[in-house]
């Protein structure tokens, strides 16, 4: 038997099983419709293993991708626990041209204290921004993100067997992207992303940018002074905008202390995620990144 409950500060839903129902028995089409409406599904009481996570996610996935910054236990299943520091609000690969549709998290071992997973509904964040700030993002049209990848990170684009010609062909096919290849075969990329974004489902206006995690809690803008993030016209994101966005994010933070066996399915076009700091080396949360088949 399952029950469905709503989160307090977002459109996200919690799906409970009172009798440890096999998560693979859930109706796929119903889960798809619920996901398109809510953008975040948290499955509790199903006692999900990593193998079940992969089998369940496969029902909704056209293909998986890798994040070169993670430790992998197989081809696509990775550990999120790079360090024990806090992570601010971001969408996975949100500053790149390789943003997956969905992020999947499965908790194997929670931290004894801290380490809670944080979520922000980007639709509600956008709704809470001032009209002045909304118009700024609309009028600027594009945000430019700069990234650098060493040669060994080509798997980030195409897979470990990719050749330089494969990478060039892929990068040449992406609108709004320019790149340069250095003598050591590292690649510098600039990617233009719409500053006013829309959700994958419902075409709703959304704040789903990852640049806020680069600011310190005091609003220092050292990262931005390097020119790593800027509007298309070359101007920086105003300090007043940073403070306003942070204030809205603080009010709309969903704090989820994931327990062992719990699974999360996240719409990466709508929800930002992060985590609180922790001090427990046993903590294990696994993740998958995928493009969806619906």
C-alpha positions as protocol buffer text, in pm:
chain_id: "A"
residue {
  index: 1
  type: UNK
  ca { x: 0 y: 0 z: 0 }
}
residue {
  index: 2
  type: UNK
  ca { x: 132 y: 345 z: -89 }
}
residue {
  index: 3
  type: UNK
  ca { x: 47 y: 696 z: 21 }
}
residue {
  index: 4
  type: UNK
  ca { x: 142 y: 1025 z: -147 }
}
residue {
  index: 5
  type: UNK
  ca { x: 216 y: 1342 z: 47 }
}
residue {
  index: 6
  type: UNK
  ca { x: 325 y: 1692 z: -59 }
}
residue {
  index: 7
  type: UNK
  ca { x: 634 y: 1880 z: 50 }
}
residue {
  index: 8
  type: UNK
  ca { x: 587 y: 2206 z: 236 }
}
residue {
  index: 9
  type: UNK
  ca { x: 774 y: 2457 z: 18 }
}
residue {
  index: 10
  type: UNK
  ca { x: 766 y: 2302 z: -327 }
}
residue {
  index: 11
  type: UNK
  ca { x: 563 y: 2095 z: -571 }
}
residue {
  index: 12
  type: UNK
  ca { x: 761 y: 1783 z: -474 }
}
residue {
  index: 13
  type: UNK
  ca { x: 588 y: 1465 z: -357 }
}
residue {
  index: 14
  type: UNK
  ca { x: 678 y: 1190 z: -113 }
}
residue {
  index: 15
  type: UNK
  ca { x: 560 y: 840 z: -207 }
}
residue {
  index: 16
  type: UNK
  ca { x: 539 y: 615 z: 100 }
}
residue {
  index: 17
  type: UNK
  ca { x: 519 y: 238 z: 114 }
}
residue {
  index: 18
  type: UNK
  ca { x: 390 y: 104 z: 444 }
}
residue {
  index: 19
  type: UNK
  ca { x: 478 y: -259 z: 367 }
}
residue {
  index: 20
  type: UNK
  ca { x: 817 y: -236 z: 187 }
}
residue {
  index: 21
  type: UNK
  ca { x: 657 y: -280 z: -153 }
}
residue {
  index: 22
  type: UNK
  ca { x: 897 y: -360 z: -437 }
}
residue {
  index: 23
  type: UNK
  ca { x: 959 y: -27 z: -611 }
}
residue {
  index: 24
  type: UNK
  ca { x: 968 y: -208 z: -946 }
}
residue {
  index: 25
  type: UNK
  ca { x: 598 y: -292 z: -901 }
}
residue {
  index: 26
  type: UNK
  ca { x: 496 y: 75 z: -919 }
}
residue {
  index: 27
  type: UNK
  ca { x: 303 y: 170 z: -1238 }
}
residue {
  index: 28
  type: UNK
  ca { x: 548 y: 338 z: -1475 }
}
residue {
  index: 29
  type: UNK
  ca { x: 298 y: 561 z: -1654 }
}
residue {
  index: 30
  type: UNK
  ca { x: 154 y: 690 z: -1327 }
}
residue {
  index: 31
  type: UNK
  ca { x: 502 y: 773 z: -1198 }
}
residue {
  index: 32
  type: UNK
  ca { x: 577 y: 959 z: -1523 }
}
residue {
  index: 33
  type: UNK
  ca { x: 265 y: 1174 z: -1494 }
}
residue {
  index: 34
  type: UNK
  ca { x: 329 y: 1247 z: -1126 }
}
residue {
  index: 35
  type: UNK
  ca { x: 689 y: 1340 z: -1204 }
}
residue {
  index: 36
  type: UNK
  ca { x: 593 y: 1576 z: -1486 }
}
residue {
  index: 37
  type: UNK
  ca { x: 356 y: 1760 z: -1251 }
}
residue {
  index: 38
  type: UNK
  ca { x: 569 y: 1768 z: -938 }
}
residue {
  index: 39
  type: UNK
  ca { x: 933 y: 1763 z: -1060 }
}
residue {
  index: 40
  type: UNK
  ca { x: 1058 y: 1584 z: -748 }
}
residue {
  index: 41
  type: UNK
  ca { x: 963 y: 1239 z: -618 }
}
residue {
  index: 42
  type: UNK
  ca { x: 1098 y: 1096 z: -293 }
}
residue {
  index: 43
  type: UNK
  ca { x: 1035 y: 724 z: -242 }
}
residue {
  index: 44
  type: UNK
  ca { x: 1027 y: 619 z: 124 }
}
residue {
  index: 45
  type: UNK
  ca { x: 969 y: 276 z: 273 }
}
residue {
  index: 46
  type: UNK
  ca { x: 1066 y: 78 z: -40 }
}
residue {
  index: 47
  type: UNK
  ca { x: 1411 y: -22 z: 94 }
}
residue {
  index: 48
  type: UNK
  ca { x: 1577 y: 46 z: -242 }
}
residue {
  index: 49
  type: UNK
  ca { x: 1917 y: -106 z: -319 }
}
residue {
  index: 50
  type: UNK
  ca { x: 2161 y: 25 z: -581 }
}
residue {
  index: 51
  type: UNK
  ca { x: 2062 y: -254 z: -818 }
}
residue {
  index: 52
  type: UNK
  ca { x: 1694 y: -168 z: -776 }
}
residue {
  index: 53
  type: UNK
  ca { x: 1776 y: 201 z: -829 }
}
residue {
  index: 54
  type: UNK
  ca { x: 1936 y: 117 z: -1164 }
}
residue {
  index: 55
  type: UNK
  ca { x: 1650 y: -112 z: -1268 }
}
residue {
  index: 56
  type: UNK
  ca { x: 1384 y: 139 z: -1165 }
}
residue {
  index: 57
  type: UNK
  ca { x: 1552 y: 437 z: -1334 }
}
residue {
  index: 58
  type: UNK
  ca { x: 1607 y: 236 z: -1653 }
}
residue {
  index: 59
  type: UNK
  ca { x: 1229 y: 230 z: -1707 }
}
residue {
  index: 60
  type: UNK
  ca { x: 1236 y: 609 z: -1752 }
}
residue {
  index: 61
  type: UNK
  ca { x: 1575 y: 656 z: -1919 }
}
residue {
  index: 62
  type: UNK
  ca { x: 1684 y: 684 z: -2282 }
}
residue {
  index: 63
  type: UNK
  ca { x: 2054 y: 700 z: -2186 }
}
residue {
  index: 64
  type: UNK
  ca { x: 2280 y: 772 z: -1891 }
}
residue {
  index: 65
  type: UNK
  ca { x: 2575 y: 1012 z: -1876 }
}
residue {
  index: 66
  type: UNK
  ca { x: 2879 y: 1040 z: -1652 }
}
residue {
  index: 67
  type: UNK
  ca { x: 3004 y: 1329 z: -1443 }
}
residue {
  index: 68
  type: UNK
  ca { x: 3384 y: 1326 z: -1460 }
}
residue {
  index: 69
  type: UNK
  ca { x: 3410 y: 1470 z: -1107 }
}
residue {
  index: 70
  type: UNK
  ca { x: 3260 y: 1166 z: -935 }
}
residue {
  index: 71
  type: UNK
  ca { x: 3387 y: 831 z: -813 }
}
residue {
  index: 72
  type: UNK
  ca { x: 3211 y: 553 z: -1005 }
}
residue {
  index: 73
  type: UNK
  ca { x: 3127 y: 205 z: -884 }
}
residue {
  index: 74
  type: UNK
  ca { x: 3023 y: 94 z: -1234 }
}
residue {
  index: 75
  type: UNK
  ca { x: 2977 y: 257 z: -1576 }
}
residue {
  index: 76
  type: UNK
  ca { x: 2725 y: 522 z: -1464 }
}
residue {
  index: 77
  type: UNK
  ca { x: 2654 y: 471 z: -1092 }
}
residue {
  index: 78
  type: UNK
  ca { x: 2855 y: 723 z: -893 }
}
residue {
  index: 79
  type: UNK
  ca { x: 2908 y: 837 z: -536 }
}
residue {
  index: 80
  type: UNK
  ca { x: 2811 y: 1198 z: -457 }
}
residue {
  index: 81
  type: UNK
  ca { x: 3032 y: 1224 z: -148 }
}
residue {
  index: 82
  type: UNK
  ca { x: 3329 y: 1419 z: -280 }
}
residue {
  index: 83
  type: UNK
  ca { x: 3431 y: 1578 z: 50 }
}
residue {
  index: 84
  type: UNK
  ca { x: 3206 y: 1657 z: 344 }
}
residue {
  index: 85
  type: UNK
  ca { x: 3152 y: 2028 z: 287 }
}
residue {
  index: 86
  type: UNK
  ca { x: 2820 y: 2199 z: 222 }
}
residue {
  index: 87
  type: UNK
  ca { x: 2704 y: 2235 z: -137 }
}
residue {
  index: 88
  type: UNK
  ca { x: 2492 y: 2530 z: -245 }
}
residue {
  index: 89
  type: UNK
  ca { x: 2193 y: 2525 z: -481 }
}
residue {
  index: 90
  type: UNK
  ca { x: 2270 y: 2397 z: -829 }
}
residue {
  index: 91
  type: UNK
  ca { x: 2137 y: 2189 z: -1115 }
}
residue {
  index: 92
  type: UNK
  ca { x: 2356 y: 1899 z: -1219 }
}
residue {
  index: 93
  type: UNK
  ca { x: 2594 y: 2009 z: -1497 }
}
residue {
  index: 94
  type: UNK
  ca { x: 2393 y: 2332 z: -1496 }
}
residue {
  index: 95
  type: UNK
  ca { x: 2681 y: 2547 z: -1623 }
}
residue {
  index: 96
  type: UNK
  ca { x: 2747 y: 2321 z: -1920 }
}
residue {
  index: 97
  type: UNK
  ca { x: 2586 y: 2211 z: -2246 }
}
residue {
  index: 98
  type: UNK
  ca { x: 2546 y: 1862 z: -2101 }
}
residue {
  index: 99
  type: UNK
  ca { x: 2270 y: 1904 z: -1844 }
}
residue {
  index: 100
  type: UNK
  ca { x: 2086 y: 1573 z: -1785 }
}
residue {
  index: 101
  type: UNK
  ca { x: 1706 y: 1562 z: -1764 }
}
residue {
  index: 102
  type: UNK
  ca { x: 1703 y: 1379 z: -1432 }
}
residue {
  index: 103
  type: UNK
  ca { x: 1921 y: 1322 z: -1128 }
}
residue {
  index: 104
  type: UNK
  ca { x: 1866 y: 1011 z: -918 }
}
residue {
  index: 105
  type: UNK
  ca { x: 1985 y: 973 z: -558 }
}
residue {
  index: 106
  type: UNK
  ca { x: 1979 y: 658 z: -346 }
}
residue {
  index: 107
  type: UNK
  ca { x: 2086 y: 669 z: 17 }
}
residue {
  index: 108
  type: UNK
  ca { x: 2285 y: 366 z: 137 }
}
residue {
  index: 109
  type: UNK
  ca { x: 2428 y: 509 z: 462 }
}
residue {
  index: 110
  type: UNK
  ca { x: 2312 y: 845 z: 602 }
}
residue {
  index: 111
  type: UNK
  ca { x: 2546 y: 1064 z: 805 }
}
residue {
  index: 112
  type: UNK
  ca { x: 2501 y: 1041 z: 1181 }
}
residue {
  index: 113
  type: UNK
  ca { x: 2459 y: 1417 z: 1192 }
}
residue {
  index: 114
  type: UNK
  ca { x: 2421 y: 1675 z: 916 }
}
residue {
  index: 115
  type: UNK
  ca { x: 2450 y: 1598 z: 546 }
}
residue {
  index: 116
  type: UNK
  ca { x: 2081 y: 1660 z: 479 }
}
residue {
  index: 117
  type: UNK
  ca { x: 1990 y: 1688 z: 111 }
}
residue {
  index: 118
  type: UNK
  ca { x: 1848 y: 2028 z: 14 }
}
residue {
  index: 119
  type: UNK
  ca { x: 1604 y: 2106 z: -268 }
}
residue {
  index: 120
  type: UNK
  ca { x: 1465 y: 2423 z: -420 }
}
residue {
  index: 121
  type: UNK
  ca { x: 1168 y: 2437 z: -658 }
}
residue {
  index: 122
  type: UNK
  ca { x: 1292 y: 2668 z: -935 }
}
residue {
  index: 123
  type: UNK
  ca { x: 938 y: 2753 z: -1047 }
}
residue {
  index: 124
  type: UNK
  ca { x: 852 y: 2887 z: -703 }
}
residue {
  index: 125
  type: UNK
  ca { x: 1187 y: 3066 z: -679 }
}
residue {
  index: 126
  type: UNK
  ca { x: 1112 y: 3246 z: -1007 }
}
residue {
  index: 127
  type: UNK
  ca { x: 763 y: 3336 z: -884 }
}
residue {
  index: 128
  type: UNK
  ca { x: 910 y: 3494 z: -569 }
}
residue {
  index: 129
  type: UNK
  ca { x: 1166 y: 3711 z: -751 }
}
residue {
  index: 130
  type: UNK
  ca { x: 1085 y: 4079 z: -798 }
}
residue {
  index: 131
  type: UNK
  ca { x: 950 y: 4190 z: -1135 }
}
residue {
  index: 132
  type: UNK
  ca { x: 1260 y: 4406 z: -1176 }
}
residue {
  index: 133
  type: UNK
  ca { x: 1491 y: 4106 z: -1140 }
}
residue {
  index: 134
  type: UNK
  ca { x: 1277 y: 3890 z: -1369 }
}
residue {
  index: 135
  type: UNK
  ca { x: 1296 y: 4157 z: -1636 }
}
residue {
  index: 136
  type: UNK
  ca { x: 1673 y: 4175 z: -1597 }
}
residue {
  index: 137
  type: UNK
  ca { x: 1706 y: 3805 z: -1679 }
}
residue {
  index: 138
  type: UNK
  ca { x: 1455 y: 3830 z: -1963 }
}
residue {
  index: 139
  type: UNK
  ca { x: 1623 y: 4136 z: -2117 }
}
residue {
  index: 140
  type: UNK
  ca { x: 1978 y: 3999 z: -2095 }
}
residue {
  index: 141
  type: UNK
  ca { x: 1869 y: 3688 z: -2290 }
}
residue {
  index: 142
  type: UNK
  ca { x: 2183 y: 3479 z: -2227 }
}
residue {
  index: 143
  type: UNK
  ca { x: 2430 y: 3390 z: -1952 }
}
residue {
  index: 144
  type: UNK
  ca { x: 2777 y: 3281 z: -2063 }
}
residue {
  index: 145
  type: UNK
  ca { x: 2947 y: 3004 z: -1865 }
}
residue {
  index: 146
  type: UNK
  ca { x: 3315 y: 2921 z: -1911 }
}
residue {
  index: 147
  type: UNK
  ca { x: 3451 y: 2574 z: -1837 }
}
residue {
  index: 148
  type: UNK
  ca { x: 3783 y: 2394 z: -1883 }
}
residue {
  index: 149
  type: UNK
  ca { x: 3823 y: 2018 z: -1920 }
}
residue {
  index: 150
  type: UNK
  ca { x: 4147 y: 1818 z: -1928 }
}
residue {
  index: 151
  type: UNK
  ca { x: 4185 y: 1558 z: -2203 }
}
residue {
  index: 152
  type: UNK
  ca { x: 4098 y: 1273 z: -1966 }
}
residue {
  index: 153
  type: UNK
  ca { x: 3755 y: 1427 z: -1904 }
}
residue {
  index: 154
  type: UNK
  ca { x: 3626 y: 1363 z: -2258 }
}
residue {
  index: 155
  type: UNK
  ca { x: 3404 y: 1097 z: -2107 }
}
residue {
  index: 156
  type: UNK
  ca { x: 3206 y: 1396 z: -1981 }
}
residue {
  index: 157
  type: UNK
  ca { x: 3093 y: 1445 z: -2342 }
}
residue {
  index: 158
  type: UNK
  ca { x: 3085 y: 1114 z: -2524 }
}
residue {
  index: 159
  type: UNK
  ca { x: 3241 y: 830 z: -2326 }
}
residue {
  index: 160
  type: UNK
  ca { x: 3587 y: 695 z: -2255 }
}
residue {
  index: 161
  type: UNK
  ca { x: 3642 y: 576 z: -2613 }
}
residue {
  index: 162
  type: UNK
  ca { x: 3588 y: 919 z: -2769 }
}
residue {
  index: 163
  type: UNK
  ca { x: 3844 y: 1054 z: -3014 }
}
residue {
  index: 164
  type: UNK
  ca { x: 3932 y: 1417 z: -3070 }
}
residue {
  index: 165
  type: UNK
  ca { x: 3729 y: 1413 z: -3393 }
}
residue {
  index: 166
  type: UNK
  ca { x: 3430 y: 1273 z: -3202 }
}
residue {
  index: 167
  type: UNK
  ca { x: 3453 y: 1555 z: -2950 }
}
residue {
  index: 168
  type: UNK
  ca { x: 3484 y: 1821 z: -3221 }
}
residue {
  index: 169
  type: UNK
  ca { x: 3182 y: 1683 z: -3404 }
}
residue {
  index: 170
  type: UNK
  ca { x: 2974 y: 1686 z: -3086 }
}
residue {
  index: 171
  type: UNK
  ca { x: 3079 y: 2035 z: -2978 }
}
residue {
  index: 172
  type: UNK
  ca { x: 3026 y: 2176 z: -3329 }
}
residue {
  index: 173
  type: UNK
  ca { x: 2666 y: 2053 z: -3319 }
}
residue {
  index: 174
  type: UNK
  ca { x: 2570 y: 2247 z: -3003 }
}
residue {
  index: 175
  type: UNK
  ca { x: 2414 y: 2587 z: -3056 }
}
residue {
  index: 176
  type: UNK
  ca { x: 2557 y: 2868 z: -2843 }
}
residue {
  index: 177
  type: UNK
  ca { x: 2885 y: 2688 z: -2773 }
}
residue {
  index: 178
  type: UNK
  ca { x: 3238 y: 2791 z: -2868 }
}
residue {
  index: 179
  type: UNK
  ca { x: 3557 y: 2607 z: -2776 }
}
residue {
  index: 180
  type: UNK
  ca { x: 3934 y: 2599 z: -2809 }
}
residue {
  index: 181
  type: UNK
  ca { x: 4162 y: 2295 z: -2791 }
}
residue {
  index: 182
  type: UNK
  ca { x: 4506 y: 2344 z: -2634 }
}
residue {
  index: 183
  type: UNK
  ca { x: 4828 y: 2162 z: -2721 }
}
residue {
  index: 184
  type: UNK
  ca { x: 4778 y: 1926 z: -2426 }
}
residue {
  index: 185
  type: UNK
  ca { x: 4432 y: 1844 z: -2574 }
}
residue {
  index: 186
  type: UNK
  ca { x: 4246 y: 2013 z: -2289 }
}
residue {
  index: 187
  type: UNK
  ca { x: 3934 y: 2198 z: -2401 }
}
residue {
  index: 188
  type: UNK
  ca { x: 3811 y: 2544 z: -2300 }
}
residue {
  index: 189
  type: UNK
  ca { x: 3441 y: 2597 z: -2358 }
}
residue {
  index: 190
  type: UNK
  ca { x: 3210 y: 2896 z: -2345 }
}
residue {
  index: 191
  type: UNK
  ca { x: 2841 y: 2809 z: -2344 }
}
residue {
  index: 192
  type: UNK
  ca { x: 2547 y: 3050 z: -2376 }
}
residue {
  index: 193
  type: UNK
  ca { x: 2244 y: 2946 z: -2173 }
}
residue {
  index: 194
  type: UNK
  ca { x: 1915 y: 3141 z: -2175 }
}
residue {
  index: 195
  type: UNK
  ca { x: 1906 y: 3361 z: -1867 }
}
residue {
  index: 196
  type: UNK
  ca { x: 1527 y: 3313 z: -1847 }
}
residue {
  index: 197
  type: UNK
  ca { x: 1481 y: 2935 z: -1852 }
}
residue {
  index: 198
  type: UNK
  ca { x: 1178 y: 2712 z: -1906 }
}
residue {
  index: 199
  type: UNK
  ca { x: 1098 y: 2373 z: -1753 }
}
residue {
  index: 200
  type: UNK
  ca { x: 1115 y: 2054 z: -1959 }
}
residue {
  index: 201
  type: UNK
  ca { x: 756 y: 1975 z: -1868 }
}
residue {
  index: 202
  type: UNK
  ca { x: 487 y: 2244 z: -1892 }
}
residue {
  index: 203
  type: UNK
  ca { x: 719 y: 2510 z: -2039 }
}
residue {
  index: 204
  type: UNK
  ca { x: 702 y: 2711 z: -1715 }
}
residue {
  index: 205
  type: UNK
  ca { x: 935 y: 2997 z: -1626 }
}
residue {
  index: 206
  type: UNK
  ca { x: 1195 y: 2876 z: -1380 }
}
residue {
  index: 207
  type: UNK
  ca { x: 1508 y: 2982 z: -1195 }
}
residue {
  index: 208
  type: UNK
  ca { x: 1730 y: 2680 z: -1254 }
}
residue {
  index: 209
  type: UNK
  ca { x: 2080 y: 2827 z: -1272 }
}
residue {
  index: 210
  type: UNK
  ca { x: 2384 y: 2695 z: -1087 }
}
residue {
  index: 211
  type: UNK
  ca { x: 2579 y: 3017 z: -1042 }
}
residue {
  index: 212
  type: UNK
  ca { x: 2459 y: 3083 z: -686 }
}
residue {
  index: 213
  type: UNK
  ca { x: 2670 y: 2801 z: -542 }
}
residue {
  index: 214
  type: UNK
  ca { x: 2981 y: 2993 z: -648 }
}
residue {
  index: 215
  type: UNK
  ca { x: 2907 y: 3282 z: -412 }
}
residue {
  index: 216
  type: UNK
  ca { x: 3019 y: 3272 z: -53 }
}
residue {
  index: 217
  type: UNK
  ca { x: 2766 y: 3325 z: 225 }
}
residue {
  index: 218
  type: UNK
  ca { x: 2876 y: 3689 z: 243 }
}
residue {
  index: 219
  type: UNK
  ca { x: 2798 y: 3744 z: -125 }
}
residue {
  index: 220
  type: UNK
  ca { x: 3161 y: 3782 z: -230 }
}
residue {
  index: 221
  type: UNK
  ca { x: 3193 y: 3782 z: -608 }
}
residue {
  index: 222
  type: UNK
  ca { x: 3555 y: 3676 z: -659 }
}
residue {
  index: 223
  type: UNK
  ca { x: 3449 y: 3385 z: -879 }
}
residue {
  index: 224
  type: UNK
  ca { x: 3256 y: 3616 z: -1109 }
}
residue {
  index: 225
  type: UNK
  ca { x: 3537 y: 3871 z: -1133 }
}
residue {
  index: 226
  type: UNK
  ca { x: 3735 y: 3606 z: -1319 }
}
residue {
  index: 227
  type: UNK
  ca { x: 3481 y: 3628 z: -1600 }
}
residue {
  index: 228
  type: UNK
  ca { x: 3373 y: 3264 z: -1554 }
}
residue {
  index: 229
  type: UNK
  ca { x: 3006 y: 3368 z: -1550 }
}
residue {
  index: 230
  type: UNK
  ca { x: 2867 y: 3675 z: -1722 }
}
residue {
  index: 231
  type: UNK
  ca { x: 2574 y: 3798 z: -1924 }
}
residue {
  index: 232
  type: UNK
  ca { x: 2598 y: 3783 z: -2302 }
}
residue {
  index: 233
  type: UNK
  ca { x: 2681 y: 4154 z: -2318 }
}
residue {
  index: 234
  type: UNK
  ca { x: 2982 y: 4101 z: -2090 }
}
residue {
  index: 235
  type: UNK
  ca { x: 2827 y: 4251 z: -1776 }
}
residue {
  index: 236
  type: UNK
  ca { x: 2838 y: 4069 z: -1442 }
}
residue {
  index: 237
  type: UNK
  ca { x: 2535 y: 3959 z: -1245 }
}
residue {
  index: 238
  type: UNK
  ca { x: 2460 y: 4254 z: -1010 }
}
residue {
  index: 239
  type: UNK
  ca { x: 2539 y: 4212 z: -643 }
}
residue {
  index: 240
  type: UNK
  ca { x: 2184 y: 4320 z: -558 }
}
residue {
  index: 241
  type: UNK
  ca { x: 2051 y: 4032 z: -769 }
}
residue {
  index: 242
  type: UNK
  ca { x: 2268 y: 3785 z: -578 }
}
residue {
  index: 243
  type: UNK
  ca { x: 2135 y: 3902 z: -243 }
}
residue {
  index: 244
  type: UNK
  ca { x: 1772 y: 3892 z: -361 }
}
residue {
  index: 245
  type: UNK
  ca { x: 1805 y: 3543 z: -508 }
}
residue {
  index: 246
  type: UNK
  ca { x: 1976 y: 3417 z: -193 }
}
residue {
  index: 247
  type: UNK
  ca { x: 1699 y: 3558 z: 27 }
}
residue {
  index: 248
  type: UNK
  ca { x: 1435 y: 3376 z: -181 }
}
residue {
  index: 249
  type: UNK
  ca { x: 1636 y: 3053 z: -179 }
}
residue {
  index: 250
  type: UNK
  ca { x: 1672 y: 3072 z: 200 }
}
residue {
  index: 251
  type: UNK
  ca { x: 1294 y: 3095 z: 238 }
}
residue {
  index: 252
  type: UNK
  ca { x: 1218 y: 2810 z: -1 }
}
residue {
  index: 253
  type: UNK
  ca { x: 1474 y: 2551 z: 111 }
}
residue {
  index: 254
  type: UNK
  ca { x: 1335 y: 2197 z: 149 }
}
residue {
  index: 255
  type: UNK
  ca { x: 1550 y: 2002 z: 397 }
}
residue {
  index: 256
  type: UNK
  ca { x: 1535 y: 1624 z: 340 }
}
residue {
  index: 257
  type: UNK
  ca { x: 1729 y: 1396 z: 580 }
}
residue {
  index: 258
  type: UNK
  ca { x: 1749 y: 1091 z: 351 }
}
residue {
  index: 259
  type: UNK
  ca { x: 1752 y: 753 z: 524 }
}
residue {
  index: 260
  type: UNK
  ca { x: 1894 y: 420 z: 406 }
}
residue {
  index: 261
  type: UNK
  ca { x: 1695 y: 271 z: 119 }
}
residue {
  index: 262
  type: UNK
  ca { x: 1530 y: 596 z: 12 }
}
residue {
  index: 263
  type: UNK
  ca { x: 1532 y: 702 z: -353 }
}
residue {
  index: 264
  type: UNK
  ca { x: 1490 y: 1047 z: -508 }
}
residue {
  index: 265
  type: UNK
  ca { x: 1400 y: 1133 z: -870 }
}
residue {
  index: 266
  type: UNK
  ca { x: 1473 y: 1498 z: -958 }
}
residue {
  index: 267
  type: UNK
  ca { x: 1368 y: 1704 z: -1262 }
}
residue {
  index: 268
  type: UNK
  ca { x: 1700 y: 1876 z: -1336 }
}
residue {
  index: 269
  type: UNK
  ca { x: 1528 y: 2144 z: -1546 }
}
residue {
  index: 270
  type: UNK
  ca { x: 1317 y: 2254 z: -1249 }
}
residue {
  index: 271
  type: UNK
  ca { x: 1473 y: 2166 z: -913 }
}
residue {
  index: 272
  type: UNK
  ca { x: 1804 y: 2279 z: -771 }
}
residue {
  index: 273
  type: UNK
  ca { x: 1971 y: 2063 z: -508 }
}
residue {
  index: 274
  type: UNK
  ca { x: 2251 y: 2087 z: -253 }
}
residue {
  index: 275
  type: UNK
  ca { x: 2346 y: 1952 z: 89 }
}
residue {
  index: 276
  type: UNK
  ca { x: 2447 y: 2052 z: 438 }
}
residue {
  index: 277
  type: UNK
  ca { x: 2797 y: 1984 z: 567 }
}
residue {
  index: 278
  type: UNK
  ca { x: 2861 y: 1666 z: 765 }
}
residue {
  index: 279
  type: UNK
  ca { x: 3142 y: 1489 z: 947 }
}
residue {
  index: 280
  type: UNK
  ca { x: 3092 y: 1119 z: 888 }
}
residue {
  index: 281
  type: UNK
  ca { x: 3310 y: 927 z: 643 }
}
residue {
  index: 282
  type: UNK
  ca { x: 3062 y: 639 z: 634 }
}
residue {
  index: 283
  type: UNK
  ca { x: 2795 y: 844 z: 455 }
}
residue {
  index: 284
  type: UNK
  ca { x: 2711 y: 696 z: 115 }
}
residue {
  index: 285
  type: UNK
  ca { x: 2466 y: 838 z: -136 }
}
residue {
  index: 286
  type: UNK
  ca { x: 2473 y: 705 z: -490 }
}
residue {
  index: 287
  type: UNK
  ca { x: 2359 y: 891 z: -799 }
}
residue {
  index: 288
  type: UNK
  ca { x: 2269 y: 844 z: -1164 }
}
residue {
  index: 289
  type: UNK
  ca { x: 2235 y: 1112 z: -1433 }
}
residue {
  index: 290
  type: UNK
  ca { x: 2001 y: 1040 z: -1721 }
}
residue {
  index: 291
  type: UNK
  ca { x: 1811 y: 1168 z: -2019 }
}
residue {
  index: 292
  type: UNK
  ca { x: 1446 y: 1067 z: -1995 }
}
residue {
  index: 293
  type: UNK
  ca { x: 1238 y: 871 z: -2246 }
}
residue {
  index: 294
  type: UNK
  ca { x: 914 y: 1067 z: -2201 }
}
